[in-house]
Amino acid sequence: MGSMHPEFKSYLQKLLKAKDCQETEVIQSLWSGYGKISRFQLYGSAYESVVVKQIRLEKVKTHPRGWNTDISHQRKVKSYEVETNWYKNYNQNCSVDCRTPQFLGSLSQEQKQWIVLEDLDHFFPLRKEHLKLTEVKLCLRWLAHFHVTFFNKSPNGLWKIGTYWHLETRPEEFNKTELSPLKDKAKRIDDLLNNCQYQTLVHGDAKVANFCFSKNGDAVAAVDFQYVGGGCGMKDVAYLIGSCLTSEECQKYEKEILNFYFDVLKNLCLNSMSLEEYEKLEQEWRKLHPFAVADFMRFMKGWMPNHKKVNSYTEEKVDEVLKILNPQQ
């Protein structure tokens, strides 16, 4: 595991009243070499173990896909700043229905940062790549609760516009995209999503890999808040579905998935808004679902056009959007 940073070690022991601590497992490296997520064992503390996100903010020389530019570096640096702000200022508002790891503390030391979090593996030990419909619904329920919790909240200290693929932060990928009707309409699609009337905070990277499942499969928690910010909830829903279902399954279950999400959303919203108001929200967001898919496809076509997420289902959504934006064709 390598030797432990002495100042972080004493910080962690003091924070969690531990006699000693040690890094026992690297859970994963951070994208493009910006650090790692590790599990630490604690001795003599009320906490048996914690998860620590260790971030190095020096500009990384290599990138798995060649995107090691200043724009990319600045986006990463900001994303860790956003995540720290999230855990300090917003995370405590998440209920058991949109469960996240408890924030325990953070330390900054020049170009190094540490975020200390509850170890969710005690309650949510399972990770999955492909989901059954019942499991998709667990994640959708999580998203609906999350979106209602943060309705109309200003994203202070977060991304003004959430999601890692949004147009303004991805000029390089956009410039690489071949000329197409989708590229032509990218700004319009982006504007429609950003300026929708009903805004919330979006998780911003709600893929299946960022959901942790309980042993008996009846509950989920979510991690990774680097790209949380303002926006339309459909961005999270569209991105989640594309991350855990095949093109055929997306086509087959889309209606059921959207109906389920909106049923949960409706039950929650009616605590704080009239039925009439809720219906306006649902109408707006349903219309924006294909736009959220098309927006993500605009990014994928510049970043990795041969990815399996670019498929017949997503192409169908893009065509749907282009027809709405070009009704005469």
FILO-937280 format. One record per residue: residue in three letters; y, x, z of N, C-alpha, C in turn. Coordinates in steps of 0.05 Angstrom, whole numbers, padded with zeros to 5 digits, always signed. Layout:
BEGIN
ALAYXZYXZYXZ;...
//
This chain:
BEGIN
MET-00024+00016+00000+00000+00000+00000+00025+00017+00000;GLY+00023+00043+00006+00046+00059+00008+00059+00056+00035;SER+00077+00075+00042+00089+00073+00069+00110+00051+00070;MET+00114+00041+00094+00132+00018+00097+00161+00029+00102;HIS+00180+00016+00090+00208+00023+00094+00215+00021+00124;PRO+00223+00044+00136+00226+00044+00166+00246+00023+00176;GLU+00268+00020+00162+00288+00000+00172+00278-00029+00169;PHE+00263-00034+00147+00252-00060+00144+00230-00065+00166;LYS+00215-00045+00171+00193-00048+00191+00205-00056+00218;SER+00226-00041+00227+00238-00048+00253+00251-00075+00252;TYR+00263-00082+00229+00276-00109+00226+00255-00131+00229;LEU+00232-00128+00216+00211-00148+00216+00199-00151+00244;GLN+00194-00128+00257+00183-00130+00284+00202-00144+00304;LYS+00228-00137+00301+00248-00150+00318+00250-00180+00312;LEU+00251-00186+00286+00255-00214+00277+00232-00232+00288;LEU+00208-00222+00286+00185-00239+00293+00171-00231+00319;LYS+00186-00214+00335+00177-00206+00361+00148-00195+00360;ALA+00144-00177+00341+00117-00166+00337+00116-00137+00349;LYS+00093-00130+00360+00089-00103+00370+00086-00083+00346;ASP+00073-00093+00325+00069-00076+00302+00065-00094+00277;CYS+00067-00083+00253+00063-00098+00229+00053-00079+00207;GLN+00038-00090+00188+00030-00074+00166+00026-00091+00141;GLU+00032-00078+00118+00028-00092+00092-00002-00091+00086;THR-00014-00115+00083-00043-00115+00079-00051-00122+00050;GLU-00033-00134+00035-00040-00143+00008-00016-00146-00010;VAL-00017-00136-00034+00004-00142-00054-00005-00167-00069;ILE+00009-00189-00065+00002-00214-00078+00008-00213-00107;GLN+00031-00203-00115+00038-00199-00143+00062-00181-00146;SER+00064-00169-00169+00088-00153-00176+00109-00173-00186;LEU+00134-00167-00182+00155-00183-00194+00158-00176-00223;TRP+00166-00196-00239+00168-00193-00268+00186-00169-00275;SER+00177-00153-00294+00191-00129-00304+00196-00107-00283;GLY+00179-00107-00263+00181-00085-00244+00204-00085-00224;TYR+00213-00109-00217+00235-00111-00198+00226-00112-00168;GLY+00201-00105-00163+00191-00105-00136+00165-00119-00134;LYS+00159-00131-00111+00132-00143-00107+00134-00164-00085;ILE+00113-00180-00084+00110-00200-00062+00085-00191-00047;SER+00088-00187-00021+00066-00177-00005+00061-00194+00019;ARG+00036-00191+00029+00029-00204+00055+00030-00183+00077;PHE+00042-00189+00099+00044-00171+00122+00029-00183+00145;GLN+00012-00167+00158-00002-00175+00182+00016-00168+00206;LEU+00018-00186+00225+00035-00180+00249+00017-00179+00273;TYR+00024-00161+00291+00008-00158+00316+00026-00165+00340;GLY+00015-00182+00357+00030-00189+00382+00053-00208+00376;SER+00053-00222+00353+00074-00241+00346+00062-00269+00346;ALA+00080-00289+00347+00071-00317+00344+00061-00322+00315;TYR+00070-00304+00297+00061-00306+00268+00039-00287+00263;GLU+00017-00297+00253-00006-00280+00246+00000-00263+00221;SER+00013-00276+00201+00021-00262+00177+00045-00276+00165;VAL+00060-00260+00148+00083-00271+00133+00081-00261+00105;VAL+00096-00274+00087+00098-00264+00059+00126-00253+00056;VAL+00128-00229+00044+00154-00216+00040+00158-00211+00011;LYS+00181-00220+00001+00190-00214-00027+00207-00189-00025;GLN+00197-00167-00036+00212-00141-00035+00224-00136-00062;ILE+00251-00134-00063+00265-00133-00088+00279-00107-00091;ARG+00276-00094-00114+00291-00069-00121+00310-00076-00143;LEU+00335-00072-00138+00355-00081-00158+00364-00059-00178;GLU+00352-00035-00176+00360-00015-00196+00351-00025-00224;LYS+00366-00018-00244+00359-00027-00271+00332-00015-00279;VAL+00314-00032-00287+00287-00024-00295+00287-00014-00323;LYS+00272+00008-00329+00273+00020-00356+00255+00006-00376;THR+00233-00006-00366+00215-00019-00385+00212-00048-00379;HIS+00204-00063-00399+00200-00092-00397+00176-00098-00414;PRO+00158-00116-00404+00133-00121-00419+00138-00131-00447;ARG+00161-00144-00452+00166-00154-00478+00192-00142-00491;GLY+00201-00120-00480+00223-00106-00493+00251-00117-00487;TRP+00253-00134-00468+00279-00147-00462+00295-00133-00440;ASN+00293-00106-00438+00306-00092-00416+00335-00085-00422;THR+00352-00105-00424+00380-00102-00431+00397-00107-00406;ASP+00423-00102-00409+00442-00108-00387+00443-00137-00381;ILE+00442-00154-00402+00443-00183-00397+00419-00191-00381;SER+00396-00181-00389+00371-00187-00375+00372-00178-00346;HIS+00382-00153-00342+00384-00142-00315+00403-00158-00297;GLN+00427-00165-00308+00446-00181-00292+00435-00208-00285;ARG+00419-00220-00303+00407-00246-00298+00387-00243-00275;LYS+00371-00222-00275+00352-00218-00254+00366-00214-00227;VAL+00386-00196-00227+00401-00191-00202+00412-00217-00191;LYS+00424-00233-00208+00436-00258-00199+00414-00277-00189;SER+00390-00277-00202+00369-00295-00194+00359-00289-00166;TYR+00359-00264-00157+00351-00258-00130+00372-00265-00110;GLU+00397-00263-00118+00420-00271-00102+00418-00302-00097;VAL+00412-00316-00119+00409-00345-00118+00386-00353-00100;GLU+00364-00338-00102+00340-00345-00086+00346-00341-00056;THR+00360-00319-00049+00368-00314-00021+00386-00337-00011;ASN+00406-00345-00028+00424-00367-00020+00408-00393-00017;TRP+00389-00397-00035+00372-00421-00032+00359-00423-00005;TYR+00345-00401+00002+00330-00401+00027+00348-00403+00051;LYS+00371-00391+00050+00390-00391+00073+00403-00419+00076;ASN+00410-00431+00054+00429-00455+00055+00418-00482+00047;TYR+00395-00482+00032+00385-00507+00021+00357-00514+00030;ASN+00341-00493+00033+00312-00497+00037+00305-00515+00060;GLN+00321-00513+00081+00315-00529+00105+00317-00559+00100;ASN+00330-00568+00078+00332-00596+00071+00307-00608+00059;CYS+00288-00590+00051+00263-00600+00039+00245-00611+00060;SER+00236-00636+00055+00218-00649+00075+00189-00640+00069;VAL+00170-00651+00085+00142-00645+00080+00133-00656+00052;ASP+00148-00674+00041+00141-00685+00015+00149-00667-00009;CYS+00167-00649-00004+00172-00628-00024+00172-00601-00009;ARG+00148-00595+00000+00143-00573+00019+00148-00546+00005;THR+00162-00529+00020+00167-00501+00011+00161-00483+00034;PRO+00160-00457+00030+00156-00439+00053+00180-00438+00071;GLN+00176-00438+00097+00198-00436+00116+00211-00408+00113;PHE+00237-00408+00113+00252-00382+00111+00255-00370+00138;LEU+00247-00345+00141+00247-00332+00168+00269-00312+00170;GLY+00278-00299+00148+00299-00280+00150+00302-00264+00125;SER+00324-00249+00122+00327-00231+00099+00344-00207+00107;LEU+00338-00185+00093+00352-00160+00098+00360-00148+00072;SER+00385-00137+00071+00394-00122+00047+00401-00094+00055;GLN+00393-00075+00038+00397-00047+00043+00403-00033+00016;GLU+00429-00030+00010+00437-00019-00016+00424-00034-00038;GLN+00407-00021-00054+00394-00034-00077+00368-00049-00070;LYS+00362-00049-00044+00336-00062-00036+00342-00088-00020;GLN+00324-00107-00024+00327-00133-00010+00299-00142-00001;TRP+00298-00155+00021+00273-00167+00031+00278-00196+00039;ILE+00261-00214+00030+00262-00242+00039+00236-00248+00054;VAL+00238-00256+00079+00214-00260+00096+00209-00290+00097;LEU+00184-00298+00089+00177-00326+00087+00151-00332+00102;GLU+00149-00357+00110+00123-00367+00120+00101-00361+00100;ASP+00077-00355+00110+00054-00351+00093+00041-00379+00088;LEU+00045-00390+00065+00035-00416+00058+00005-00417+00056;ASP-00008-00394+00053-00037-00394+00049-00053-00406+00072;HIS-00040-00408+00096-00054-00421+00119-00059-00450+00113;PHE-00041-00463+00098-00043-00492+00092-00049-00498+00062;PHE-00039-00480+00045-00041-00485+00016-00053-00460+00002;PRO-00079-00456+00006-00091-00431-00004-00098-00430-00033;LEU-00097-00453-00047-00108-00453-00075-00086-00451-00096;ARG-00091-00435-00117-00074-00434-00141-00090-00443-00165;LYS-00077-00456-00183-00092-00467-00207-00077-00461-00232;GLU-00091-00461-00255-00079-00456-00281-00077-00481-00298;HIS-00098-00497-00296-00100-00521-00312-00105-00544-00293;LEU-00091-00566-00296-00093-00587-00276-00106-00612-00286;LYS-00120-00626-00268-00129-00653-00274-00105-00672-00270;LEU-00107-00695-00281-00084-00714-00279-00076-00720-00251;THR-00096-00722-00233-00089-00728-00204-00073-00705-00193;GLU-00079-00680-00201-00064-00657-00191-00036-00655-00203;VAL-00034-00663-00229-00008-00664-00241+00010-00683-00226;LYS-00002-00705-00217+00013-00726-00203+00023-00716-00176;LEU+00007-00699-00163+00016-00687-00138+00041-00670-00142;CYS+00042-00655-00164+00065-00638-00170+00089-00655-00178;LEU+00084-00677-00193+00105-00696-00201+00117-00709-00176;ARG+00100-00716-00157+00110-00728-00132+00128-00708-00117;TRP+00119-00683-00117+00136-00662-00104+00163-00661-00118;LEU+00163-00661-00145+00188-00659-00160+00206-00683-00155;ALA+00194-00707-00155+00210-00732-00150+00224-00730-00123;HIS+00209-00722-00102+00221-00719-00075+00243-00698-00075;PHE+00238-00676-00089+00257-00654-00091+00283-00664-00104;HIS+00280-00677-00127+00303-00687-00142+00320-00707-00127;VAL+00306-00725-00112+00321-00744-00096+00335-00731-00072;THR+00322-00712-00060+00334-00697-00038+00361-00685-00046;PHE+00362-00675-00070+00386-00660-00078+00403-00674-00099;PHE+00401-00701-00101+00418-00716-00120+00447-00711-00114;ASN+00462-00706-00135+00491-00702-00134+00500-00680-00115;LYS+00482-00661-00109+00490-00638-00092+00502-00617-00111;SER+00525-00606-00103+00537-00584-00119+00520-00559-00115;PRO+00515-00545-00137+00498-00521-00135+00513-00496-00126;ASN+00527-00499-00103+00543-00476-00093+00525-00453-00086;GLY+00531-00429-00097+00514-00406-00091+00488-00405-00106;LEU+00483-00425-00123+00459-00426-00140+00468-00423-00169;TRP+00450-00427-00188+00458-00427-00216+00474-00453-00221;LYS+00496-00451-00234+00511-00476-00241+00493-00494-00257;ILE+00478-00482-00276+00458-00497-00291+00431-00484-00286;GLY+00413-00499-00274+00386-00488-00267+00369-00484-00291;THR+00346-00472-00287+00325-00463-00306+00331-00435-00317;TYR+00309-00420-00321+00312-00392-00330+00317-00391-00360;TRP+00313-00413-00374+00315-00411-00404+00341-00423-00414;HIS+00360-00431-00397+00383-00446-00408+00400-00429-00426;LEU+00412-00442-00446+00423-00428-00469+00443-00406-00462;GLU+00461-00412-00444+00482-00393-00437+00471-00366-00428;THR+00448-00366-00414+00438-00341-00403+00418-00327-00422;ARG+00414-00339-00446+00393-00329-00464+00404-00323-00492;PRO+00427-00309-00495+00438-00305-00521+00420-00287-00539;GLU+00405-00268-00526+00389-00249-00542+00366-00264-00556;GLU+00352-00281-00540+00330-00296-00551+00340-00315-00573;PHE+00363-00327-00568+00375-00346-00587+00381-00332-00613;ASN+00392-00308-00611+00399-00293-00636+00375-00285-00652;LYS+00352-00282-00638+00327-00274-00652+00314-00298-00666;THR+00322-00322-00658+00309-00346-00669+00316-00349-00698;GLU+00295-00356-00714+00300-00361-00742+00318-00385-00746;LEU+00334-00385-00767+00350-00409-00773+00333-00433-00776;SER+00341-00455-00764+00325-00479-00765+00342-00502-00756;PRO+00334-00528-00761+00350-00550-00751+00351-00550-00720;LEU+00330-00540-00707+00331-00538-00678+00352-00518-00668;LYS+00353-00495-00682+00374-00475-00674+00401-00487-00679;ASP+00404-00501-00701+00429-00513-00709+00439-00533-00687;LYS+00420-00547-00675+00428-00568-00656+00425-00559-00627;ALA+00419-00533-00623+00414-00523-00595+00437-00528-00576;LYS+00462-00523-00585+00485-00527-00568+00488-00557-00560;ARG+00484-00574-00580+00486-00603-00575+00465-00612-00554;ILE+00441-00602-00557+00419-00609-00538+00426-00599-00510;ASP+00436-00575-00509+00444-00562-00484+00466-00579-00471;ASP+00486-00587-00486+00508-00602-00476+00499-00629-00465;LEU+00482-00643-00480+00472-00669-00471+00458-00667-00444;LEU+00441-00646-00441+00427-00643-00415+00446-00635-00393;ASN+00465-00617-00399+00483-00607-00378+00503-00628-00369;ASN+00510-00646-00387+00531-00665-00380+00520-00693-00375;CYS+00495-00696-00369+00484-00723-00363+00498-00733-00338;GLN+00499-00759-00336+00514-00771-00314+00499-00767-00287;TYR+00473-00769-00287+00458-00766-00262+00447-00738-00260;GLN+00458-00723-00241+00451-00695-00237+00438-00691-00210;THR+00421-00671-00209+00408-00663-00184+00406-00633-00184;LEU+00391-00622-00166+00383-00594-00168+00355-00593-00180;VAL+00351-00575-00199+00324-00572-00210+00312-00546-00199;HIS+00286-00546-00196+00272-00522-00186+00277-00499-00205;GLY+00275-00505-00231+00283-00485-00251+00261-00468-00262;ASP+00237-00468-00248+00214-00453-00258+00189-00467-00248;ALA+00188-00494-00252+00167-00511-00240+00141-00510-00255;LYS+00131-00486-00260+00105-00484-00274+00083-00485-00254;VAL+00059-00490-00264+00036-00493-00247+00031-00469-00228;ALA+00038-00445-00238+00033-00421-00222+00051-00420-00197;ASN+00072-00436-00196+00090-00436-00173+00084-00459-00154;PHE+00061-00473-00158+00052-00493-00139+00027-00483-00125;CYS+00027-00488-00099+00004-00480-00082-00009-00506-00072;PHE-00036-00507-00074-00051-00531-00068-00066-00529-00042;SER-00068-00551-00027-00083-00551-00002-00113-00551-00009;LYS-00129-00543+00011-00158-00540+00007-00171-00566-00002;ASN-00163-00589+00009-00176-00614+00002-00162-00627-00022;GLY-00142-00612-00033-00129-00621-00058-00112-00646-00056;ASP-00101-00651-00032-00085-00676-00030-00055-00670-00025;ALA-00048-00644-00026-00020-00637-00021-00013-00611-00035;VAL+00013-00608-00042+00023-00584-00055+00049-00574-00041;ALA+00054-00549-00045+00079-00537-00037+00088-00521-00062;ALA+00114-00514-00063+00124-00499-00086+00139-00474-00076;VAL+00138-00453-00092+00151-00428-00086+00168-00419-00110;ASP+00183-00397-00106+00198-00384-00127+00224-00400-00135;PHE+00245-00394-00121+00270-00408-00125+00292-00391-00138;GLN+00284-00373-00156+00303-00356-00169+00321-00370-00190;TYR+00311-00393-00200+00326-00406-00221+00334-00435-00214;VAL+00337-00440-00188+00345-00466-00179+00374-00470-00184;GLY+00382-00494-00193+00410-00499-00199+00414-00528-00208;GLY+00438-00534-00218+00444-00562-00226+00430-00570-00251;GLY+00426-00597-00254+00415-00606-00280+00400-00632-00278;CYS+00388-00639-00301+00373-00664-00304+00344-00659-00296;GLY+00333-00677-00279+00306-00673-00269+00285-00671-00290;MET+00290-00681-00314+00271-00680-00336+00264-00652-00344;LYS+00282-00633-00339+00276-00605-00346+00252-00595-00331;ASP+00251-00601-00305+00228-00593-00288+00203-00608-00297;VAL+00205-00634-00302+00182-00650-00310+00170-00640-00336;ALA+00187-00636-00356+00177-00627-00382+00164-00600-00380;TYR+00176-00582-00365+00166-00555-00362+00139-00554-00347;LEU+00137-00570-00326+00112-00572-00311+00089-00581-00329;ILE+00094-00603-00343+00072-00614-00360+00062-00593-00380;GLY+00082-00580-00393+00074-00560-00414+00060-00536-00402;SER+00063-00531-00376+00050-00508-00364+00022-00512-00356;CYS+00013-00537-00353-00013-00542-00341-00031-00560-00357;LEU-00022-00571-00380-00038-00588-00397-00038-00578-00425;THR-00059-00585-00440-00060-00577-00468-00043-00596-00484;SER-00038-00589-00509-00022-00606-00527-00034-00634-00529;GLU-00061-00636-00531-00074-00662-00533-00071-00678-00507;GLU-00073-00665-00485-00070-00679-00459-00041-00688-00455;CYS-00022-00672-00464+00006-00681-00462+00010-00706-00478;GLN-00001-00707-00502+00002-00731-00519-00012-00755-00506;LYS-00036-00750-00496-00052-00772-00484-00039-00783-00459;TYR-00028-00766-00442-00020-00774-00415+00010-00777-00412;GLU+00026-00770-00432+00055-00770-00429+00066-00796-00416;LYS+00058-00818-00427+00068-00844-00417+00061-00848-00387;GLU+00036-00843-00381+00026-00846-00353+00041-00827-00334;ILE+00045-00803-00343+00059-00782-00327+00088-00791-00321;LEU+00102-00799-00342+00130-00807-00338+00132-00832-00321;ASN+00114-00851-00326+00114-00876-00310+00110-00869-00280;PHE+00091-00851-00275+00085-00844-00248+00109-00831-00234;TYR+00121-00811-00248+00144-00797-00237+00167-00817-00230;PHE+00172-00836-00249+00194-00855-00245+00187-00876-00224;ASP+00162-00882-00221+00154-00900-00199+00160-00888-00172;VAL+00153-00863-00169+00158-00849-00143+00189-00847-00139;LEU+00203-00839-00161+00232-00835-00159+00245-00862-00151;LYS+00236-00884-00163+00248-00910-00158+00245-00917-00128;ASN+00221-00914-00118+00216-00921-00089+00235-00905-00071;LEU+00239-00880-00078+00256-00863-00061+00286-00870-00065;CYS+00294-00875-00090+00322-00880-00096+00332-00906-00084;LEU+00315-00925-00082+00324-00952-00072+00332-00951-00043;ASN+00327-00929-00029+00337-00926-00002+00367-00921-00002;SER+00377-00910-00025+00405-00901-00024+00422-00911-00048;MET+00409-00926-00067+00425-00937-00089+00415-00964-00097;SER+00431-00979-00110+00423-01006-00119+00403-01004-00142;LEU+00388-01026-00146+00368-01026-00167+00382-01022-00194;GLU+00405-01034-00197+00420-01032-00222+00428-01002-00228;GLU+00437-00989-00207+00444-00961-00210+00419-00944-00217;TYR+00397-00950-00202+00372-00935-00208+00364-00938-00237;GLU+00365-00963-00247+00356-00968-00274+00373-00953-00295;LYS+00398-00949-00289+00415-00932-00307+00406-00903-00307;LEU+00399-00894-00282+00389-00866-00280+00363-00863-00296;GLU+00344-00882-00292+00318-00879-00305+00322-00880-00336;GLN+00339-00898-00345+00344-00901-00373+00355-00875-00385;GLU+00374-00863-00371+00386-00838-00381+00365-00816-00381;TRP+00350-00813-00359+00331-00790-00358+00308-00794-00377;ARG+00298-00818-00380+00276-00822-00399+00285-00814-00427;LYS+00309-00821-00435+00319-00814-00461+00321-00783-00464;LEU+00327-00770-00442+00331-00741-00443+00305-00725-00441;HIS+00282-00738-00436+00257-00723-00434+00251-00707-00459;PRO+00251-00719-00484+00246-00703-00507+00267-00681-00512;PHE+00292-00685-00502+00313-00664-00504+00306-00641-00486;ALA+00295-00647-00463+00286-00625-00445+00264-00608-00457;VAL+00245-00621-00471+00224-00607-00485+00236-00590-00507;ALA+00254-00602-00523+00266-00588-00546+00282-00564-00536;ASP+00296-00567-00514+00312-00545-00503+00294-00521-00495;PHE+00271-00527-00483+00253-00505-00476+00241-00493-00501;MET+00236-00509-00522+00225-00498-00547+00245-00480-00561;ARG+00271-00486-00558+00292-00468-00570+00289-00440-00557;PHE+00284-00439-00531+00280-00413-00518+00254-00400-00528;MET+00232-00415-00528+00206-00404-00535+00206-00392-00563;LYS+00220-00405-00581+00219-00396-00609+00234-00370-00613;GLY+00251-00363-00593+00264-00337-00595+00249-00316-00578;TRP+00236-00325-00557+00223-00307-00538+00194-00300-00547;MET+00179-00321-00554+00151-00316-00561+00141-00339-00578;PRO+00149-00340-00604+00143-00363-00620+00114-00370-00625;ASN+00096-00351-00620+00067-00356-00624+00053-00365-00598;HIS+00068-00371-00577+00057-00379-00552+00043-00406-00554;LYS+00022-00410-00538+00008-00436-00540+00025-00460-00532;LYS+00047-00455-00517+00065-00477-00510+00080-00488-00534;VAL+00081-00472-00556+00092-00482-00581+00069-00495-00596;ASN+00067-00522-00595+00043-00535-00605+00051-00562-00618;SER+00031-00577-00626+00037-00602-00641+00052-00622-00624;TYR+00046-00623-00598+00060-00641-00580+00090-00634-00579;THR+00096-00608-00574+00124-00600-00571+00139-00603-00597;GLU+00125-00597-00619+00138-00600-00646+00145-00629-00651;GLU+00128-00647-00642+00133-00676-00645+00158-00684-00629;LYS+00161-00673-00605+00185-00679-00589+00210-00668-00602;VAL+00208-00644-00613+00231-00632-00627+00239-00650-00650;ASP+00219-00659-00666+00225-00676-00689+00239-00702-00680;GLU+00229-00713-00657+00241-00738-00646+00270-00734-00640;VAL+00277-00711-00628+00304-00705-00620+00322-00701-00645;LEU+00311-00687-00665+00327-00682-00689+00332-00708-00704;LYS+00313-00726-00703+00318-00753-00716+00340-00768-00701;ILE+00340-00766-00675+00362-00780-00659+00389-00767-00666;LEU+00389-00740-00669+00415-00727-00674+00423-00728-00703;ASN+00404-00733-00721+00410-00736-00750+00399-00762-00760;PRO+00409-00785-00752+00396-00810-00759+00394-00816-00789;GLN+00413-00804-00805+00413-00810-00833+00390-00796-00848;GLN+00378-00776-00837+00358-00760-00852+00330-00774-00850;
//
